Amino acid sequence: MSYIVIDESRCKGCGLCTIACTRKLVALSDKPNSMGYTVAVFSDPEKCTGCALCAEMCPDVAIAVFKE
């Protein structure tokens, strides 16, 4: 199983990760972080392949990918 962790303090809500995820497992939240940005959220780790496209696209290095 693979999953990602999004550092909400680094995320600026640009949405590039949502475009990069071919399985549509990353979306922008309605909830802003402490700096007022709507952050990315991850859903359904069962479907994540661990391809890391989301992390590669993130200009703020806010996404870490883990494979078990």
HUPE-V640995 format. One record per backbone hydrogen bond with DSSP energy under -1.0 kcal/mol. CO is the residue of the C=O (numbers start at 1). NH is the residue of the N-H. E is the energy in kcal/mol with one decimal. If there is no record, write none. Layout:
CO:NH:E, CO:NH:E
//
This chain:
1:68:-2.9, 3:66:-3.2, 5:64:-2.5, 6:8:-1.1, 7:10:-1.6, 7:11:-1.7, 15:19:-1.3, 16:20:-2.0, 17:21:-1.8, 21:24:-1.2, 25:43:-2.5, 27:41:-3.2, 31:39:-1.1, 33:36:-1.9, 37:33:-2.9, 39:29:-3.5, 41:27:-2.2, 44:47:-1.7, 52:56:-2.3, 53:57:-1.8, 54:58:-1.1, 58:61:-1.0, 62:7:-3.3, 64:5:-2.5, 66:3:-2.6
//
